[in-house]
Amino acid sequence: MSDTTTQPRGRIGRIVAASLIGTTIEWYDFFLYGSAAALVFNTLFFPSADPLVGTLIAFVTYAIGFAARPLGGIVFGHFGDKIGRKKLLVLSLLMMGGATFAMGLLPTYESIGVWAPILLTVLRLVQGFALGGEWGGAVLIVSEHGGDKHRGFWASWPQAGAPGGNLLATGVLSLLAAVQSDAAFQSWGWRIPFLLSGLLVMIGLWIRVSVSESPVFLEAQAKAEAAAAAGVKEEAPVVEVFRRSWREVLSAIGTRFGENISYYILTSFLLVYVTVHLELPKSTALNAVLIGSAVHFVTIPLWGALSDRIGRRPVTLIGSAGMAVWAFVFFGMVDSKSFVVITLAVTAGLLLHGAMYGPQAAFISEMFDTKVRYSGASMGSQLASILAGALAPIIAVELLKDYGSSTPISIYLCAAAVITTLTVAVTRETLGRDLTRNKQDEDVAPVPVAAGGHRG
């Protein structure tokens, strides 16, 4: 399958829509917790005399969700490589939506004491486990339906589900903050976005169950069944990944490192910085993230399309190198306390993040062979989430608490972006790879990206 013309445009459109809507809902659920951790969970579930200490504890449980993601990636990846992408995507959506809906029903610390944070943490683990399996399946089912020529564009749409989910979560919270008093929001209003997840999941499932299984996977499955009938025994996908594709897993981790850290500092940590450190209304941060996420959502596919023309590596390097510089500009603009300037800072930062994030789905998918692609992509992505995204808000809050300044946070963000820049600089270009072929069967010569050529 060498071009998207082999797939009817209506069919690839349905696949993209199903993945985008599903990932938007899953990220809505996941980001909702992050926003609530900064705004309400710190007092309702983790009361403390010091606001930053309560926020820090709330972000620890936020990070626990990330800790469960690699396990979800391994389990979902194994079965996704064995029985298909579609079934696992339906299961991940059900698990995520159920956990989020249950959070909206939880009693607070004042009602049941220590059981409140314990139950919240358990549900956060379920969220993380489900999201660990979601990302790999969503981007793969699009990557494997689309052809080589426009894969970066099509595969970037599930990526847009992240800002789409953040846009939805922040938008609902902003609306509630605008129409409710702080007392009403703290008392019961915060529950509404969590309970809304139940309705969103039903919509997502209705769309997701209608898509077809990946043709690339079905072809690989048929080959595996024929090999098994001939007596050839294959190792479990997770074993095969670490035995033959460990370099690709490390490349995926490094590629995501700066992207992951920058996103959670630009969005989740910003809420803490603006409300606690700058003592501005929470609506200032929420609305800035809302506007920035809208621009982010629109531009991610544009970055993906650009990667189809000039390569995955050059576009990613634009974002990572730019973020290394923007790390120091960003907080200077936020410190102005001007809503317009803060919004510009967030929007520009998310534009640079999009340059890393847009090509990422195709880039990481193209690193692995079909029989281990779900496992490899999920493990590389989710291990990065522990090392990067899980710790980013905690490290940023701790640095702010210890130094009372944004400079150490800028240095931390810059270092993360440099790690991604160096990783991508030494990673082989994947543009134009035929996903139906194994790496050992391909010509290993580098793709002539500068000449705009495609390999396939």
C-alpha positions in Angstrom: 0.0 0.0 0.0 2.1 2.9 -1.2 -0.4 5.7 -1.4 -3.6 6.9 0.2 -5.2 6.6 -3.2 -5.4 2.9 -2.5 -7.9 3.8 0.2 -11.2 5.6 -0.6 -11.0 9.1 0.9 -14.4 8.5 2.7 -12.9 5.5 4.4 -9.8 7.1 5.6 -11.9 10.0 6.7 -14.0 7.7 8.9 -10.9 6.1 10.4 -9.4 9.5 11.2 -12.7 10.8 12.6 -13.1 7.7 14.9 -9.5 8.0 16.1 -9.7 11.8 16.6 -13.0 11.7 18.5 -11.8 8.8 20.7 -8.5 10.4 21.6 -10.2 13.7 22.2 -12.5 12.1 24.8 -9.7 10.1 26.4 -7.4 13.2 26.7 -10.4 15.2 28.0 -10.7 12.7 30.8 -7.0 12.6 31.5 -6.4 16.4 31.3 -9.5 17.1 33.4 -7.7 15.5 36.3 -4.7 17.7 35.8 -6.7 20.9 35.8 -8.8 19.7 38.8 -5.5 18.8 40.6 -4.4 22.4 40.3 -7.8 24.0 41.0 -9.8 21.9 43.4 -8.3 18.5 44.3 -5.6 20.2 46.3 -8.1 21.4 48.8 -11.0 18.9 48.5 -9.0 15.7 48.6 -5.5 16.7 49.8 -6.1 19.5 52.4 -2.9 21.3 53.6 -2.0 24.6 55.3 0.4 25.5 52.5 -1.4 25.8 49.1 1.7 24.7 47.2 2.1 21.6 49.4 -1.5 20.5 48.7 -1.0 21.2 45.0 2.2 19.2 45.1 0.5 16.2 46.7 -2.4 16.4 44.1 0.2 16.4 41.3 1.8 13.3 42.8 -1.4 11.4 42.2 -1.6 13.1 38.8 1.8 11.5 38.1 0.6 8.1 39.3 -1.7 8.0 36.3 1.5 8.3 34.2 3.1 5.4 36.1 0.3 3.1 35.0 0.7 4.1 31.3 3.6 1.8 30.4 1.8 -1.2 31.9 -1.2 -0.2 29.8 1.1 0.1 26.8 2.5 -3.4 27.4 -0.8 -5.1 27.9 -2.7 -3.3 25.2 0.3 -3.5 22.9 0.6 -7.2 23.3 -3.1 -7.9 22.5 -3.2 -5.2 19.9 -0.4 -6.9 18.0 -2.1 -10.3 18.5 -5.8 -9.7 18.0 -6.0 -6.2 16.4 -6.1 -2.5 17.0 -9.9 -1.9 16.9 -10.9 -4.2 19.9 -8.4 -2.6 22.2 -9.4 0.9 21.2 -13.0 0.2 22.3 -11.8 -1.3 25.6 -9.5 1.7 26.4 -12.3 4.1 25.8 -14.7 2.2 28.1 -12.1 2.0 30.9 -11.1 5.7 30.7 -14.7 7.0 30.6 -15.8 4.7 33.4 -13.0 5.9 35.7 -13.6 9.6 35.0 -17.3 9.3 35.5 -16.7 7.6 38.9 -14.4 10.5 39.9 -17.4 12.8 39.6 -19.3 10.7 42.2 -16.5 10.5 44.8 -17.0 11.8 48.3 -14.4 14.3 49.4 -11.9 14.2 52.3 -14.3 16.0 54.5 -16.9 13.2 54.1 -14.8 10.0 54.2 -11.3 11.1 55.3 -8.3 9.2 53.9 -10.5 7.0 51.7 -11.2 9.9 49.4 -7.6 10.4 48.1 -7.1 6.6 48.1 -10.2 6.0 45.8 -9.2 9.0 43.7 -5.7 7.5 43.2 -7.1 4.1 42.2 -9.3 5.7 39.6 -6.3 7.7 38.4 -4.4 4.4 37.9 -7.2 3.1 35.8 -7.1 6.3 33.7 -3.4 5.9 33.1 -3.6 2.2 32.2 -6.3 3.0 29.6 -4.5 5.9 28.1 -1.3 3.8 27.9 -3.1 1.6 25.4 -5.0 4.3 23.6 -2.2 6.3 22.0 -0.5 3.5 20.2 -3.7 2.0 18.8 -5.2 5.3 17.7 -2.2 6.5 15.8 -1.5 3.0 14.3 -4.9 2.4 12.9 -4.7 5.7 11.0 -1.1 5.2 10.0 -1.8 1.7 8.7 -4.9 2.7 6.8 -3.3 5.7 5.2 -0.5 5.3 2.6 3.1 6.4 2.6 2.7 9.7 0.8 0.4 11.5 3.2 0.9 9.4 6.4 2.3 12.4 8.4 -0.9 14.4 7.7 -3.4 11.6 8.4 -1.6 10.3 11.5 -1.3 13.7 13.0 -5.1 14.0 13.4 -5.3 11.6 16.4 -2.5 13.8 17.9 -4.8 16.7 17.6 -7.0 14.8 20.1 -4.6 16.0 22.9 -5.2 19.7 22.5 -8.8 18.8 21.5 -9.3 17.1 24.9 -7.5 19.9 26.7 -9.6 22.4 24.9 -12.8 20.6 25.9 -11.7 20.1 29.5 -10.4 23.7 29.9 -13.5 25.1 28.1 -15.9 23.3 30.4 -14.0 24.4 33.5 -13.8 28.0 32.2 -17.6 28.0 31.5 -18.3 26.8 35.0 -15.9 29.3 36.6 -17.6 32.1 34.7 -21.2 31.2 35.7 -20.6 29.8 39.2 -19.3 31.4 42.4 -16.1 29.9 43.7 -18.0 28.4 46.6 -20.5 26.6 44.2 -17.7 25.4 42.0 -15.7 24.0 45.0 -18.9 22.4 46.5 -20.4 20.6 43.5 -19.7 22.4 40.2 -16.3 20.6 39.7 -18.2 17.3 39.4 -20.1 18.3 36.2 -17.1 17.9 33.8 -16.4 14.4 35.2 -20.0 13.2 34.9 -20.2 14.6 31.4 -17.6 12.1 30.4 -20.2 9.3 30.5 -22.1 10.9 27.7 -19.0 11.6 25.7 -17.9 8.0 25.9 -21.2 6.8 24.5 -20.8 9.0 21.5 -17.2 7.9 21.1 -18.0 4.2 21.2 -20.8 4.6 18.7 -18.3 6.1 16.2 -15.4 3.9 17.1 -17.1 0.5 16.7 -18.0 1.3 13.1 -14.4 1.5 11.8 -12.7 -1.4 10.1 -9.5 -3.2 11.3 -6.2 -2.1 9.9 -5.4 -3.8 6.5 -1.7 -3.8 7.3 -2.4 -5.6 10.6 -4.7 -8.1 8.9 -2.0 -8.9 6.3 0.6 -9.4 9.1 -1.8 -11.5 11.1 -2.4 -13.8 8.1 1.3 -14.3 7.6 1.7 -15.0 11.4 -1.1 -17.6 11.2 0.6 -19.3 8.2 3.9 -19.3 9.9 2.3 -20.9 13.1 0.6 -23.5 10.9 4.1 -24.4 9.5 5.4 -24.9 13.0 7.2 -21.5 13.4 7.0 -20.3 17.0 7.1 -16.5 17.5 8.0 -14.7 20.7 5.6 -12.4 22.5 5.6 -8.9 20.9 7.0 -7.3 24.1 10.0 -9.7 24.1 10.6 -9.2 20.4 10.6 -5.4 20.9 13.3 -5.5 23.5 15.3 -8.1 21.7 15.3 -6.5 18.2 14.0 -3.0 18.5 15.4 -1.5 21.7 17.2 1.2 19.8 13.9 2.3 18.3 12.3 2.3 21.8 15.1 4.6 23.0 14.6 6.9 20.0 10.9 7.1 20.7 11.6 8.0 24.3 14.0 10.7 23.4 11.8 12.1 20.6 8.9 12.5 23.1 11.0 13.7 26.1 11.1 17.5 25.4 7.7 17.4 23.8 6.1 15.8 26.8 7.7 18.0 29.4 7.0 21.2 27.5 3.3 20.4 27.1 2.6 19.8 30.7 4.5 22.9 31.8 2.8 25.1 29.2 -0.7 23.8 30.3 -1.0 22.1 33.7 1.8 23.8 35.5 0.8 27.2 34.1 -2.5 27.0 36.1 -0.5 26.7 39.3 2.0 29.4 38.4 -0.6 31.9 37.4 -3.0 31.3 40.3 -0.6 30.6 43.2 2.6 32.4 42.3 1.2 35.4 40.4 -2.1 35.4 42.4 -4.2 36.0 39.3 -7.7 34.7 38.8 -7.9 31.1 37.6 -9.9 32.3 34.6 -6.7 34.1 33.3 -4.8 30.9 33.0 -7.8 28.8 31.9 -8.7 31.2 29.1 -5.1 31.5 27.9 -4.8 27.8 27.6 -8.2 27.6 25.9 -7.1 30.0 23.2 -3.7 28.4 22.8 -5.2 24.9 22.6 -7.6 26.1 19.8 -4.6 27.2 17.7 -2.7 24.1 18.7 -5.5 21.9 17.5 -5.7 23.5 14.1 -1.9 23.6 13.4 -0.9 20.1 14.5 -2.1 18.5 11.1 -0.3 21.3 9.3 2.9 20.3 10.9 2.1 16.7 10.0 1.5 17.6 6.4 4.8 19.6 6.3 6.6 16.4 7.5 5.3 14.6 4.4 7.2 17.1 2.3 10.5 17.8 4.1 10.7 14.8 6.6 9.8 13.9 10.1 13.2 15.0 11.5 13.4 18.6 10.2 9.9 19.5 11.4 10.6 17.9 14.9 13.9 19.8 15.1 12.1 23.1 14.4 9.9 22.5 17.5 12.6 21.2 19.8 15.3 23.8 19.0 12.6 26.5 19.2 11.4 25.3 22.5 14.9 25.4 24.0 14.9 29.1 23.3 11.3 29.8 24.1 11.7 28.2 27.6 13.4 31.5 28.7 11.0 33.8 26.8 7.9 32.1 28.0 8.0 32.9 31.8 9.2 36.4 31.2 6.0 37.1 29.2 3.8 35.3 31.8 5.3 37.4 34.6 3.9 40.5 32.8 0.5 39.5 34.4 -1.1 40.7 31.2 -3.8 38.4 29.9 -2.9 39.2 26.2 0.8 38.6 26.8 0.2 35.4 28.7 -2.0 34.1 25.9 0.6 35.0 23.3 3.2 33.2 25.4 1.1 30.0 25.7 0.0 30.1 22.0 3.6 30.5 20.7 4.8 27.7 23.0 2.1 25.4 21.8 2.9 26.1 18.2 6.5 25.0 18.8 5.2 22.0 20.7 3.0 21.1 17.7 6.0 21.0 15.5 7.3 18.1 17.7 3.9 16.5 18.2 2.5 16.7 14.7 5.0 14.4 12.9 5.4 12.2 16.0 2.7 9.6 15.3 4.0 8.8 11.8 7.7 9.1 12.9 7.3 6.6 15.8 4.9 4.3 13.9 7.5 4.0 11.0 10.2 3.0 13.4 8.7 -0.5 14.1 7.6 -3.6 12.1 3.9 -4.4 12.0 4.0 -7.5 14.3 5.5 -5.4 17.1 4.4 -1.9 16.1 1.6 -1.5 18.8 3.9 -2.8 21.5 7.0 -0.8 20.4 5.2 2.5 19.8 3.2 2.2 23.1 6.3 1.3 25.2 8.5 4.0 23.7 5.7 6.6 24.1 4.6 5.6 27.6 8.0 5.1 29.1 8.7 8.7 28.0 5.5 9.7 29.8 6.9 8.5 33.2 10.3 10.1 32.7 8.9 13.3 31.3 5.3 14.2 31.6 4.6 12.6 34.9 7.4 14.4 36.7 7.2 17.7 34.9 4.5 19.4 37.0 6.0 17.9 40.2 9.5 19.1 39.4 8.2 22.5 38.3 6.2 23.0 41.5 9.1 21.9 43.6 11.5 24.3 41.8 9.0 27.1 42.3 8.6 26.3 46.0 12.3 26.1 46.6 13.5 29.1 44.6 10.4 31.3 44.2 11.6 32.0 40.6 10.8 30.7 37.1 14.5 30.6 36.0 15.2 27.1 37.2 12.0 25.9 35.5 13.2 27.5 32.2 16.5 25.7 32.5 14.7 22.4 33.1 12.5 23.0 30.1 15.4 24.0 27.9 17.4 20.9 28.9 14.5 18.6 28.0 14.2 20.3 24.6 17.9 19.8 24.0 17.6 16.1 24.8 14.9 15.7 22.1 17.0 17.8 19.6 20.0 15.5 20.1 17.9 12.3 19.9 16.2 13.3 16.6 19.5 14.5 15.2 21.0 11.0 15.4 17.7 9.1 14.5 17.3 7.8 11.0 14.7 9.6 8.8 11.6 7.4 8.3 9.7 9.4 5.7 8.2 7.2 3.0 8.6 3.8 4.7 6.4 1.0 3.4 4.7 -0.3 6.6 3.9 -3.7 5.1 7.6 -4.5 4.9 9.9 -5.5 7.7 13.0 -3.4 8.3 15.4 -6.2 7.5 13.8 -6.7 4.1 14.2 -3.0 3.1 17.0 -1.1 1.6 18.7 0.6 4.6 19.9 3.5 2.6 18.7 6.9 4.1 15.7 8.5 2.5 16.7 11.5 0.2 14.7 14.0 2.1 16.4 17.0 0.7 15.3 16.0 -2.8 11.8 15.4 -1.6 12.0 11.7 -2.5 9.9 8.9 -1.0 10.9 5.4 -0.4 8.4 2.6 -0.7 
